[in-house]
Amino acid sequence: MTEKNLTSRIAGLIYLGIVLTGIFSLMYVPSKLIHYNNASLTFQNITNAESLFRLGIVSGLLCYVLFIFLPIVLYKLLHQVNENAAKLMVLFAIISVPICFINVQNQFTVLSLIKSPNYLNVFSIEQLQSQVLFYLDQYQNGMRLVHIFSGLWLLPFGYLVFNSNFLPKLLGILLMLGCFGYLINFLGNTLIQNYSELGIGSYISLPASIGEIGTCLWLLFVGAKEKIPK
C-alpha cells in the first residue's frame, strides 16, 4: 500500500467517524426526544431519557474533534492538486469547530434546567419547559451558523476532488453543489419565516449528503488509486 493510499484510508476512517457521530447526535437523538411544537413532551422525553441526551452531546463533541483532524489529513492527500484551494479547505473547516463547541453550551443549559436545582425554584414547571425548548431552539440557530462553514469548506474540497486523478469527478461536483445547498438553506431559514415547513431543505442538502458519504466510502474502501495515463 502506497503512502497516498494509506492517507486516503485514514481520511476515510475519520470521515466515517464524523458521519456516524453526526447522524447520531444531529438526527437520531433529536428525533427521539425533541418536539419543537410541544415543550411539555420534550421536557418529559429528555428527563426520562437523560442518558440518551447526554450521549448525544458526547457524540456531537466527538464529531467536532474528528473534524479538526479530517481537513488536515485531506490537505496531506490533496494539496498537490492545488495548494491554495487545499489551504482554503482547511481554513473553512477549522473555523466551524470552535463555533460548534460554544454552541453545545445550549445543550448543557438544558441539562441544568431539567435537573431543576434549588435556585430554579422561582420558575414554574411550565416556565422551565419553555426554557428547555428555547435553548434547544438556540442550539439549532447555532448549528445554522456552523452550516455556513460546513458549506464553504465543500467548495474547495469539491474542486480538489474534481481535479484529482484518483477520485471520481462526480463526487467533486456533488460536493461543490453541496456548498451552495448549505448556503441556500441558511439563507432560507434566515430570510423566510416558515422555510422549514416548505419541505425543500432536505432536497437542497441532498447533493452534500451524497457527495460527503460517497467520498467517505470511496476514500475508505477504494483509496487513492491514481489513473494510469493512456
N, C-alpha and C positions, 0 to 999 in steps of 0.2 A: 504494500500500500504506500503510495507516494505521500509526501508531506501535505500537499494540497488536498488530496483525498481525505487524509486524516483530519485536517482542519475543517473540511466540509462536514464530516460525520459529527465532529464536536459541535459545530454550529447547529446542525440538525437536531442533535440531542438537547441542546439548550433551548432551541426553538420549540421543541416538543414539550419541554417542561413549562414554557411560557403559555403555550396553547392550552395545556391541561389545567394548570392552576388558574388561568384566566377564565376558562369556561366554568370551572367550579365556583370561583369567587364572584364572577360578574353575571353568571346566568343561572347556575343550579341553585345556589343558596338564596338569591332574591326570589326565584320562582317558588320556592318552598315556604318562604317566611313573609314576604313583603306584599302588601296590598295597598297601593297608594290612595285608593278611594275609601279605605277603611282603617282608621287609626286604631280602633279598639282591637280588631282582629290581628293587625300587625304587631301590636304591643304584646298580645297574648301569645302569638306564634313565637316571637323572639324570646319571651320569658320561658316558655315551655321547651324551646329548643336552643337554649343559650349556647350550648356546646357547639352546635352546628354554626351559629352565627360567629362565634369565636374562631372556629376552624376556617370560616370564610375569610376572616380578617388575616389570619396567618397565611392562608393560601394566596391572598392578594399581595401581601408583603413579599412573599417568596417570589411571586411573579415579577414584581418590580426589581428585586435583587437580581434575578436572572437576566432581566432586561438591561442591566448595567453591562453584563458580560457579552451578550449577543452581538451588539454592533461592533465591539472590539474584535471579536473573532471574525465577524464578517468583513471587517476592514482588512484584516490579515489575508483573507481569502480573495477580496475583490479590489484592493487598492491599485493593483497593476492595470486594471481596466481604465480607471480614471481617478487619479489621486484626489482632485478637488471634490468630485462627487462623493468619494468614499469618506472624506473628512466631513462633508456636509451631512451625510447619513448618520455618522456617529454623533455629531453635534445635536441634531434634531432629536435623536433617540434619547440621549443622555439628559437633555433639558427636561423631558417629561417625568423623569424619575423622582426628583425632589417634590414636584407638584403632587405626584401620587402619594408620597409619604405624608405630606402635610394634610392632604385630603382625608386620609384614613382617620385623622383626629375626630372627624364627624362620627365615625363608627364607634370609637371609644367613648364618645359622649353618649351615644345610645346605650352602651353598656352601663354607664353611670346612672342613666335615667331609669332603666328597668330594675336596677338594684334598689332604687328608692332609699338612699341614705337619709339620716335624720334631718340634714339641712334642707332636704327637698319636701319636708312635711308641709310647708306653706302652700304647696301646689296640690290641687285635687287630682284624682286619678285620670280624669278627662284631660286635664292640662298636661299631665305627664305623657299621656298617649299622643296628644297633639304635638308635643315637643319631639317625641321619638320620630314621628313622621316628618317633622320639619327638618331634623338633622339628616335623616335618610335622603330627603329631597336635596339638601345642600351637598351631600356626598355625590348625588347624581349630577348636580351642576358642576362640581369639581371635576368629575370624570369627563364632562363635555369639554372643559378646558384642556384636559390631558389629550383628548382626541384631536385637538389641533395639531399637536406634535406627533401623535400616532399616525396622522395622515401625512404630515410634511416629510417624515423620515422615509416614507414609502416611495416618494418621488425619486430621490437619488438612488435608493436601493433598487427600485424597479429599473431605472436607467442602467445601473451596473449589471443587473441580471440580464437585461436585454442585449447588452453589448459584450457580455462574456461569451466565451466559446465553449462553455461546459454546462450551462443552464438553459432550459427552454425559453425562447423568446416570448412565448405566450404567457409564461409566469411573469416576466418583466412587464408586459403590457397590463396584465391584471393588477399588479402591484401599483403601477403608475395611475391606473384608473381608480384604485382603492384610495389613493391620496385625495383625489377630488371628491370621492364618495364621503370620506370623513369630513371634509371641509363643508360640503353641501349640507350634510346632516347637522353640523354645528350651526351653520347659518340658519337653517330651517328651524331648529329648536330655539334659537335666539330671537329670530325675527317673526316667527309665526306662532301664535299662542297655542293653537291646537295641532301643531305639527305631528306630535306623536300619535294623534288619533287618526291621521291620514293613512297610516299603514304603509308608507312608501320608504321609510327609513331603512327597513331591513333589506329591501331590494337594492337600494342605493349602495349599501355596505357590502353587498354580495361579492363584487369583484375583489375587495380587500380580503374577505374571509377565504375565498377560493385560492387567491394568489398566495396568501401567507401560509395556509395549511398545505397547499401544493408545494410551495418552496421548501417548507419544513420537511415534508416527506421525501422530496427529491434529494435534498442535502443528506438526509439520514440514510436512505436506502440505496440511492444511486451514486451519490457523491459527485466529486468534481472530475468527471471523465472528459477530458478535452477531445474535441473532434479532430480527427486527422485530416489535414487539407488534401483534397483530391488533386 
